[in-house]
């Protein structure tokens, strides 16, 4: 992987297909996730992350998901600053994920 903080939608699909245990966190708002989420993802809106960090296992690689990859990158930076160094941002977000279906 060129950038160890990012994962492409293709890489994520492959890792999920390979049965890899990943923690998927969708940080979009409620009105966005009603249009679909990646199977197995947990919904924790971006503004709730600070109060719900205990729900995120620091020992499991975490993939952060939003609409385009911008908000999830900010959440990845925040988690990294707070000791979660096992997080990846899904670049391209759900826009790219949906295009690949």
Residue pairs with C-beta under 8 A, 6 or more apart in sequence:
1 7
1 11
4 88
5 73
5 76
5 80
5 87
5 88
5 89
6 88
6 89
6 90
6 91
7 15
7 63
7 88
7 89
7 90
7 91
8 90
8 91
8 92
8 96
9 90
9 91
9 92
9 96
9 97
9 100
10 100
12 22
12 38
12 63
12 90
12 97
13 100
15 22
16 22
16 40
21 60
22 60
22 61
22 62
22 63
23 42
23 56
23 57
23 60
23 61
23 62
23 63
24 38
24 40
24 41
24 42
24 62
24 63
24 65
25 41
25 42
25 44
25 56
25 62
25 63
25 64
25 65
25 75
26 33
26 37
26 38
26 41
26 42
26 43
26 44
26 65
26 66
27 44
27 45
27 46
27 49
27 64
27 65
27 66
27 71
27 72
27 75
28 43
28 45
28 46
28 65
28 66
28 67
28 71
28 94
29 45
29 46
30 43
30 45
32 67
32 94
33 43
36 94
36 98
37 43
37 65
38 65
38 94
38 97
41 65
42 55
44 52
44 55
44 56
46 66
46 71
46 74
46 75
49 75
49 78
49 79
50 78
53 79
53 82
53 84
56 62
56 79
56 84
58 83
58 84
58 86
59 86
60 86
61 86
61 87
61 88
62 79
62 84
62 86
62 87
62 88
63 87
63 88
63 89
63 90
64 72
64 73
64 75
64 76
64 79
64 87
64 88
64 89
64 90
65 72
65 90
65 93
65 94
65 97
66 72
66 75
66 90
66 93
66 94
67 93
67 94
67 95
68 92
68 93
68 94
68 95
69 89
69 90
69 91
69 92
69 93
69 96
70 93
72 89
72 90
72 93
73 89
76 87
76 88
76 89
79 87
80 87
90 97
